[in-house]
């Protein structure tokens, strides 16, 4: 027996599907909590798959003004302000400096999701997702604007010329819509939603919705690990 194996036990491999939208603050909070859960579990190697969900599929490429959006969704600024205050407080514990007042436009998220899909092929999706969330919710950037998306992708290590061409050509648009439809067919009507599956021999996926605390996500991981090792 190799003595190194005694000191370095094999890690559990999990697949984590994250169904999310990039204009959802709860998704930003939930993904940060997922990252914290995985950081605490050095025994787990997780392959994260980012699954698009469109909270506002009716929005065109120009998006909608924040004021109009708040009026439709919350009935006005006051109710939105209370929710944003709660989100800001929750965000602090995850290192998220929410700045909702900087957001002037609610963009369509289709192109941002396309950028994530492109980044997956370059093993940069995790970084791009966090950068997109930060740009929108902390900097007030318009993540429906192609030059803005190109800049974000470039800062995450993607080649500017290639990213720009990919976005201009509209590639992966149909795939984003298909993934959104798939989520609804699976009964997912709100995000974030996390589906965790063990990769060591199979097992079924276990889902939990909402921006769950790391402890809840860890328990779900343990269930997936236990089931996959039974095969």
Rosetta silent file (secondary structure, phi, psi, omega in degrees, C-alpha in Angstrom):
SEQUENCE: XXXXXXXXXXXXXXXXXXXXXXXXXXXXXXXXXXXXXXXXXXXXXXXXXXXXXXXXXXXXXXXXXXXXXXXXXXXXXXXXXXXXXXXXXXXXXXXXXXXXXXXXXXXXXXXXXXXXXXXXXXXXXXXXXXXXXXXXXXXXXXXXXXXXXXXXXXXXXXXXXXXXXXXXXXXXXXXXXXXXXXXXXXXXXXXXXXXXXXXXXXXXXXXXXXXXXXXXXXXXXXXXXXXXXXX
SCORE:     score description
SCORE:     0.000 S_00000001
   1 L     0.000  137.162  178.276    0.000    0.000    0.000 S_00000001
   2 L   -73.333  118.461 -177.107    1.222    3.454   -0.867 S_00000001
   3 H   -63.580  -22.439  179.108    1.767    5.310    2.444 S_00000001
   4 H   -62.564  -34.310 -178.461    0.929    8.618    0.768 S_00000001
   5 H   -64.297  -29.317  178.315   -2.665    7.457    0.389 S_00000001
   6 H   -68.915  -32.978 -178.575   -2.965    7.133    4.168 S_00000001
   7 H   -86.721  -23.872 -176.991   -2.021   10.775    4.605 S_00000001
   8 L  -126.549   78.284 -179.296   -4.041   12.051    1.630 S_00000001
   9 L   -60.777  150.245 -178.386   -7.442   10.334    1.548 S_00000001
  10 L   -65.561  148.263 -179.756   -9.354   10.567   -1.710 S_00000001
  11 L   -89.426  151.722  175.738  -11.806   13.427   -2.062 S_00000001
  12 E   -81.220  134.156 -178.859  -15.494   12.998   -2.701 S_00000001
  13 E  -102.908  125.432  179.700  -16.562   14.183   -6.129 S_00000001
  14 E  -126.116  149.233  169.796  -19.877   15.975   -6.435 S_00000001
  15 E  -106.123  127.065 -179.006  -21.700   17.666   -9.250 S_00000001
  16 E  -118.302  112.939  174.652  -23.470   20.848   -8.183 S_00000001
  17 E   -92.943  127.313  178.105  -25.987   22.379  -10.558 S_00000001
  18 E  -112.900  110.505  176.534  -26.776   25.990   -9.759 S_00000001
  19 E   -92.262  121.124 -168.130  -29.968   27.274  -11.365 S_00000001
  20 E  -156.483  164.469  169.606  -29.725   31.047  -11.148 S_00000001
  21 L  -128.524  143.414 -173.854  -30.235   34.438  -12.708 S_00000001
  22 L   -78.471   -5.277  175.263  -27.599   37.150  -12.750 S_00000001
  23 L  -108.078   19.588 -179.531  -30.109   39.889  -11.880 S_00000001
  24 L  -109.477  113.415 -179.748  -31.256   38.095   -8.722 S_00000001
  25 H   -64.064  -31.330  177.688  -29.638   39.340   -5.469 S_00000001
  26 H   -65.607  -32.526  177.398  -30.645   36.157   -3.649 S_00000001
  27 H   -67.464  -40.621  176.490  -28.687   34.194   -6.263 S_00000001
  28 H   -59.406  -48.272  178.717  -25.598   36.327   -5.589 S_00000001
  29 H   -61.349  -44.474 -177.948  -25.978   35.666   -1.870 S_00000001
  30 H   -64.933  -38.646 -179.763  -26.644   31.953   -2.432 S_00000001
  31 H   -70.148  -34.048  176.228  -23.614   31.422   -4.667 S_00000001
  32 H   -66.465  -37.679  177.282  -21.352   33.117   -2.125 S_00000001
  33 H   -68.755  -35.600  174.507  -22.727   30.821    0.574 S_00000001
  34 H   -61.885  -45.029  179.049  -22.098   27.830   -1.677 S_00000001
  35 H   -59.921  -39.862 -179.771  -18.492   28.943   -2.116 S_00000001
  36 H   -66.687  -40.007  178.278  -18.143   29.266    1.665 S_00000001
  37 H   -61.989  -43.238 -178.508  -19.574   25.775    2.173 S_00000001
  38 H   -70.211  -33.283  177.170  -17.126   24.286   -0.327 S_00000001
  39 H   -63.652  -34.879 -179.455  -14.193   26.159    1.220 S_00000001
  40 H   -75.998  -15.339 -176.141  -15.013   24.557    4.551 S_00000001
  41 L  -114.242   84.642  179.336  -15.068   21.058    3.021 S_00000001
  42 L   -69.575  -12.342  178.643  -11.600   20.174    1.827 S_00000001
  43 L   -83.635   -0.835 -175.665  -12.787   16.571    1.463 S_00000001
  44 E  -118.824  131.468  169.770  -15.080   17.547   -1.410 S_00000001
  45 E  -109.554  115.716 -176.352  -14.224   18.313   -5.015 S_00000001
  46 E  -108.976  133.109  171.507  -17.252   19.949   -6.641 S_00000001
  47 E  -100.400  111.352 -177.417  -17.866   20.431  -10.319 S_00000001
  48 E   -91.371  129.543  175.719  -20.235   23.392  -10.573 S_00000001
  49 E  -115.047  122.259 -176.352  -22.547   23.617  -13.563 S_00000001
  50 E   -91.046  118.227 -176.478  -24.228   26.986  -14.055 S_00000001
  51 E  -110.658  117.691 -176.711  -27.806   26.659  -15.326 S_00000001
  52 E   -68.419  144.669  173.259  -29.518   29.812  -16.616 S_00000001
  53 L  -137.731  136.292 -176.465  -32.914   30.922  -15.383 S_00000001
  54 L  -108.831  105.572  177.448  -34.657   34.022  -16.739 S_00000001
  55 L   -71.309  -28.774 -177.382  -36.571   35.994  -14.136 S_00000001
  56 L  -129.688   66.355 -176.907  -37.531   38.630  -16.706 S_00000001
  57 L   -65.895  -15.906 -177.680  -37.785   36.874  -20.083 S_00000001
  58 L   -78.597  -14.328 -177.060  -40.031   39.658  -21.344 S_00000001
  59 L   -71.065  136.143  173.809  -37.247   42.241  -21.260 S_00000001
  60 L   -81.122 -176.712 -176.040  -35.756   43.268  -24.570 S_00000001
  61 L   -63.510  -23.201  179.648  -32.082   43.905  -25.144 S_00000001
  62 L   -81.870   -9.276 -179.844  -32.449   47.450  -23.807 S_00000001
  63 L    72.756 -158.589 -179.812  -33.723   46.271  -20.428 S_00000001
  64 E  -141.694  152.095  178.035  -36.028   48.422  -18.280 S_00000001
  65 E   -65.893  145.280 -179.628  -35.519   51.417  -16.034 S_00000001
  66 H   -59.592  -40.644 -177.772  -35.026   50.530  -12.391 S_00000001
  67 H   -62.475  -45.578  178.583  -37.826   52.890  -11.329 S_00000001
  68 H   -63.855  -40.616 -179.535  -40.368   51.273  -13.664 S_00000001
  69 H   -63.136  -44.975 -179.587  -39.251   47.812  -12.597 S_00000001
  70 H   -64.568  -37.469  178.798  -39.605   48.605   -8.887 S_00000001
  71 H   -63.668  -41.218  179.957  -43.048   50.076   -9.446 S_00000001
  72 H   -71.591  -42.581 -172.391  -44.216   46.907  -11.210 S_00000001
  73 H   -83.604  -39.229 -173.601  -42.600   44.408   -8.855 S_00000001
  74 H  -115.537   -6.760 -178.239  -42.895   46.090   -5.462 S_00000001
  75 L    83.648    6.112  178.480  -45.490   48.783   -5.945 S_00000001
  76 L   142.093  177.876 -174.162  -42.960   51.536   -5.421 S_00000001
  77 H   -68.228  -36.908 -170.476  -39.666   52.568   -3.874 S_00000001
  78 H   -63.176  -48.439  178.711  -40.567   52.202   -0.187 S_00000001
  79 H   -63.673  -40.337  177.931  -41.184   48.467   -0.166 S_00000001
  80 H   -62.532  -39.584 -178.847  -38.122   47.916   -2.377 S_00000001
  81 H   -62.267  -38.650  178.765  -36.006   50.014   -0.006 S_00000001
  82 H   -65.808  -43.350  178.518  -36.936   47.768    2.933 S_00000001
  83 H   -64.793  -41.878 -179.032  -36.029   44.625    0.990 S_00000001
  84 H   -65.207  -34.983  177.034  -32.773   46.157   -0.198 S_00000001
  85 H   -64.140  -40.382  177.121  -31.858   47.092    3.383 S_00000001
  86 H   -64.225  -45.569 -179.639  -32.350   43.451    4.400 S_00000001
  87 H   -62.700  -39.661 -179.678  -30.296   42.227    1.453 S_00000001
  88 H   -62.095  -41.573  179.016  -27.518   44.708    2.236 S_00000001
  89 H   -65.729  -44.243  178.736  -27.295   43.440    5.802 S_00000001
  90 H   -64.793  -37.243 -177.600  -27.221   39.788    4.697 S_00000001
  91 H   -64.178  -33.153 -177.748  -24.643   40.579    2.026 S_00000001
  92 H   -57.172  -38.234 -177.781  -22.138   41.978    4.526 S_00000001
  93 L   -69.828  -16.480  179.052  -21.617   38.551    6.088 S_00000001
  94 L  -108.504   10.153  179.885  -20.668   37.152    2.661 S_00000001
  95 L    73.651   26.826 -179.858  -18.428   40.049    1.669 S_00000001
  96 L  -107.293  112.444  177.162  -20.974   41.520   -0.744 S_00000001
  97 L   -88.843   74.259  179.989  -21.219   45.328   -0.681 S_00000001
  98 L   -54.613  134.071  176.175  -24.664   45.619   -2.267 S_00000001
  99 L  -133.699   74.630 -173.767  -25.221   49.107   -3.730 S_00000001
 100 H   -63.337  -30.182 -178.574  -28.747   48.975   -5.103 S_00000001
 101 H   -65.677  -18.858  179.095  -28.932   52.742   -5.586 S_00000001
 102 H   -78.710  -16.951 -177.210  -26.242   52.493   -8.263 S_00000001
 103 L   -79.908  114.420 -179.799  -28.448   50.290  -10.429 S_00000001
 104 L  -101.674  -17.661 -176.876  -30.224   52.500  -12.977 S_00000001
 105 E  -139.857  140.160  170.832  -31.379   49.776  -15.331 S_00000001
 106 E   -95.205  107.440 -174.189  -32.668   46.215  -14.973 S_00000001
 107 L   -84.492  158.164  163.735  -30.997   44.496  -17.927 S_00000001
 108 L   -65.577  137.993 -177.090  -31.983   41.429  -19.830 S_00000001
 109 L   -97.286    4.448 -175.531  -29.689   38.710  -18.505 S_00000001
 110 H   -59.686  -48.266 -177.183  -29.600   36.584  -21.660 S_00000001
 111 H   -67.450  -34.873  176.701  -26.292   37.921  -22.944 S_00000001
 112 H   -64.934  -39.943  176.036  -24.688   37.662  -19.502 S_00000001
 113 H   -64.662  -36.288  177.320  -25.756   34.009  -19.328 S_00000001
 114 H   -62.686  -39.329  178.514  -24.258   33.503  -22.792 S_00000001
 115 H   -63.271  -38.978  177.758  -20.963   34.876  -21.506 S_00000001
 116 H   -62.244  -42.852  179.678  -21.036   32.364  -18.641 S_00000001
 117 H   -63.489  -39.618  176.142  -21.572   29.523  -21.088 S_00000001
 118 H   -62.802  -43.916 -177.891  -18.637   30.746  -23.173 S_00000001
 119 H   -65.119  -28.450  177.840  -16.468   30.991  -20.034 S_00000001
 120 H   -59.253  -37.690 -179.708  -17.322   27.399  -19.100 S_00000001
 121 H   -67.363  -19.836 -179.682  -15.404   26.202  -22.149 S_00000001
 122 L  -105.490    9.900 -178.520  -12.363   28.104  -20.835 S_00000001
 123 L    58.909   34.859  179.833  -12.749   26.894  -17.210 S_00000001
 124 L  -123.135   13.338 -173.532  -13.455   30.461  -16.117 S_00000001
 125 H   -63.372  -42.232 -177.659  -17.194   30.276  -15.439 S_00000001
 126 H   -58.848  -44.909 -179.451  -16.942   30.529  -11.636 S_00000001
 127 H   -66.816  -40.283 -177.997  -14.897   33.728  -11.857 S_00000001
 128 H   -67.242  -41.154  178.541  -17.119   35.233  -14.547 S_00000001
 129 H   -58.623  -48.372 -178.726  -20.313   34.536  -12.577 S_00000001
 130 H   -65.897  -37.834  179.367  -18.973   36.296   -9.496 S_00000001
 131 H   -66.036  -38.039  178.204  -17.624   39.172  -11.587 S_00000001
 132 H   -66.816  -45.504  176.947  -21.001   39.649  -13.292 S_00000001
 133 H   -58.165  -47.017 -178.230  -22.865   39.667   -9.985 S_00000001
 134 H   -62.841  -42.967 -179.641  -20.383   42.158   -8.533 S_00000001
 135 H   -60.338  -43.911 -176.561  -20.552   44.410  -11.561 S_00000001
 136 H   -73.901  -52.747 -170.073  -24.349   44.580  -11.465 S_00000001
 137 H   -87.061  -20.165 -178.761  -25.115   44.684   -7.749 S_00000001
 138 L  -107.402  -32.954 -177.057  -22.058   46.513   -6.404 S_00000001
 139 L  -105.413  -13.216 -177.699  -21.002   48.765   -9.285 S_00000001
 140 L    73.129   20.879 -178.915  -24.356   49.326  -10.977 S_00000001
 141 L   -71.784  149.988  177.385  -22.951   48.186  -14.335 S_00000001
 142 L   -87.456   99.123 -177.043  -25.306   47.321  -17.173 S_00000001
 143 L   -83.886   14.775  168.783  -24.631   43.617  -17.717 S_00000001
 144 L  -102.093   -0.878 -176.700  -26.903   43.654  -20.750 S_00000001
 145 L   -94.263  120.048 -172.625  -24.445   45.927  -22.572 S_00000001
 146 H   -59.444  -43.772  176.766  -22.121   43.943  -24.840 S_00000001
 147 H   -60.648  -35.346  176.568  -19.018   46.151  -24.364 S_00000001
 148 H   -64.768  -43.774  178.831  -19.490   45.875  -20.591 S_00000001
 149 H   -63.697  -40.669  178.157  -19.731   42.092  -20.854 S_00000001
 150 H   -60.984  -43.152  179.156  -16.633   41.996  -23.048 S_00000001
 151 H   -62.673  -42.649  179.239  -14.720   44.021  -20.470 S_00000001
 152 H   -63.743  -45.313  178.871  -15.823   41.727  -17.623 S_00000001
 153 H   -61.105  -40.374 -179.684  -14.826   38.626  -19.571 S_00000001
 154 H   -64.462  -41.483  179.366  -11.438   40.133  -20.412 S_00000001
 155 H   -64.801  -22.827  178.920  -10.752   40.969  -16.763 S_00000001
 156 L   -91.733    8.575  174.351  -11.451   37.313  -15.943 S_00000001
 157 L    99.915    4.390  178.515   -8.766   36.130  -18.357 S_00000001
 158 L   -85.495  153.739 -177.655  -10.777   35.610  -21.539 S_00000001
 159 L   -76.667  122.356 -172.262   -9.446   36.863  -24.852 S_00000001
 160 H   -55.738  -48.496 -176.678  -11.104   40.186  -25.660 S_00000001
 161 H   -61.933  -42.189 -177.869  -11.366   39.731  -29.414 S_00000001
 162 H   -69.080  -42.261  179.034  -12.840   36.240  -29.137 S_00000001
 163 H   -62.857  -45.343 -178.185  -15.335   37.228  -26.434 S_00000001
 164 H   -59.489  -45.257 -179.743  -16.448   40.265  -28.404 S_00000001
 165 H   -65.332  -42.477  179.171  -17.066   38.217  -31.551 S_00000001
 166 H   -57.580  -46.802 -177.981  -18.911   35.509  -29.609 S_00000001
 167 H   -67.278  -41.949 -179.516  -21.276   38.047  -28.050 S_00000001
 168 H   -62.810  -35.705 -176.123  -21.880   39.922  -31.299 S_00000001
 169 H   -78.036  -10.019  176.685  -22.776   36.716  -33.146 S_00000001
 170 L    73.905   16.296 -178.805  -25.467   35.825  -30.613 S_00000001
 171 L   -63.297  148.768  178.407  -24.211   32.308  -30.097 S_00000001
 172 L    74.661    4.593  177.932  -25.724   30.215  -27.276 S_00000001
 173 H   -61.931  -46.494 -179.959  -28.892   32.331  -27.160 S_00000001
 174 H   -62.363  -38.223 -179.889  -31.067   29.349  -28.011 S_00000001
 175 H   -63.735  -38.872  178.279  -29.245   27.249  -25.414 S_00000001
 176 H   -62.850  -45.153  178.429  -30.013   29.820  -22.693 S_00000001
 177 H   -63.887  -38.368  179.191  -33.719   29.738  -23.571 S_00000001
 178 H   -64.795  -40.877  179.123  -33.662   25.922  -23.648 S_00000001
 179 H   -66.150  -38.789  177.501  -32.064   25.768  -20.199 S_00000001
 180 H   -62.478  -43.039  178.384  -34.657   28.195  -18.848 S_00000001
 181 H   -64.733  -41.202  178.466  -37.439   26.025  -20.260 S_00000001
 182 H   -58.335  -43.526 -179.609  -35.786   22.907  -18.813 S_00000001
 183 H   -60.176  -44.702  179.956  -35.767   24.465  -15.350 S_00000001
 184 H   -65.051  -37.550  178.688  -39.488   25.218  -15.529 S_00000001
 185 H   -65.737  -28.907  177.299  -40.223   21.698  -16.754 S_00000001
 186 L   -81.090   -0.330  178.538  -38.365   20.361  -13.714 S_00000001
 187 L    88.265   12.787  178.606  -40.670   22.416  -11.504 S_00000001
 188 L   -88.443  112.907 -177.621  -38.122   25.096  -10.654 S_00000001
 189 L  -116.899    0.603  178.045  -40.028   28.354  -10.414 S_00000001
 190 L  -149.029  154.906 -177.564  -37.672   30.347   -8.213 S_00000001
 191 L  -132.736  157.110    5.432  -33.958   30.812   -7.831 S_00000001
 192 L   -77.395  157.496  172.270  -31.388   30.088   -6.667 S_00000001
 193 E  -134.555  132.073 -177.807  -31.869   26.344   -6.740 S_00000001
 194 E  -113.909  129.071  177.349  -29.047   23.908   -5.996 S_00000001
 195 E  -120.366  117.556 -173.770  -29.058   20.299   -7.237 S_00000001
 196 E  -115.224  128.500 -177.513  -26.287   18.156   -5.767 S_00000001
 197 E  -132.790  137.836  175.191  -25.376   14.707   -7.100 S_00000001
 198 E   -76.509  144.248 -179.174  -22.624   12.283   -6.134 S_00000001
 199 L  -105.313   -3.543 -177.727  -20.300   11.223   -8.951 S_00000001
 200 L   -91.976   76.869  176.191  -18.808    8.128   -7.316 S_00000001
 201 L   102.713   -1.629  176.203  -21.077    5.461   -8.719 S_00000001
 202 L   108.362 -150.489 -174.583  -24.187    7.517   -9.388 S_00000001
 203 L   113.002  160.475 -179.823  -27.133    8.471   -7.229 S_00000001
 204 L   -91.487  157.611  178.793  -30.039   10.842   -7.688 S_00000001
 205 L   -79.346  144.652  177.420  -29.773   14.596   -7.434 S_00000001
 206 E  -115.533  128.182 -173.353  -30.980   16.339   -4.305 S_00000001
 207 E  -112.223  147.892  171.977  -32.358   19.835   -4.684 S_00000001
 208 E  -143.452  136.488 -178.398  -32.818   22.746   -2.329 S_00000001
 209 E  -103.485  154.338  176.872  -34.164   26.164   -3.236 S_00000001
 210 L    97.773  164.183  179.534  -33.248   29.525   -1.787 S_00000001
 211 L   -80.493   74.909 -173.157  -30.077   31.226   -0.581 S_00000001
 212 L   -70.016  151.612  174.535  -29.410   28.548    1.992 S_00000001
 213 L   -65.799  153.221 -179.472  -26.861   28.842    4.775 S_00000001
 214 H   -53.690  -35.564 -178.669  -23.609   26.887    4.207 S_00000001
 215 H   -62.398  -37.079  178.894  -24.597   24.345    6.877 S_00000001
 216 H   -67.454  -43.012  179.195  -27.719   23.394    4.913 S_00000001
 217 H   -65.506  -37.409  177.968  -25.726   22.955    1.714 S_00000001
 218 H   -63.734  -40.703  178.826  -23.137   20.852    3.534 S_00000001
 219 H   -63.109  -39.042  178.139  -25.838   18.518    4.836 S_00000001
 220 H   -65.662  -38.525  175.901  -27.142   18.090    1.302 S_00000001
 221 H   -61.321  -42.071 -179.616  -23.612   17.314    0.135 S_00000001
 222 H   -64.615  -36.785  176.494  -23.273   14.659    2.826 S_00000001
 223 H   -63.476  -44.468  179.749  -26.519   13.037    1.713 S_00000001
 224 H   -63.752  -39.635  178.489  -25.255   12.928   -1.883 S_00000001
 225 H   -64.052  -45.921 -178.155  -21.926   11.470   -0.747 S_00000001
 226 H   -61.864  -41.596 -179.237  -23.613    8.783    1.359 S_00000001
 227 H   -68.995  -40.565 -176.172  -25.893    7.746   -1.487 S_00000001
 228 H   -69.563  -29.026  179.743  -23.155    7.667   -4.102 S_00000001
 229 L   -80.950   -8.107  177.248  -20.900    5.437   -1.977 S_00000001
 230 L   -79.239  -19.467 -175.469  -23.724    2.905   -1.588 S_00000001
 231 L   -77.357    0.000    0.000  -23.559    1.987   -5.289 S_00000001
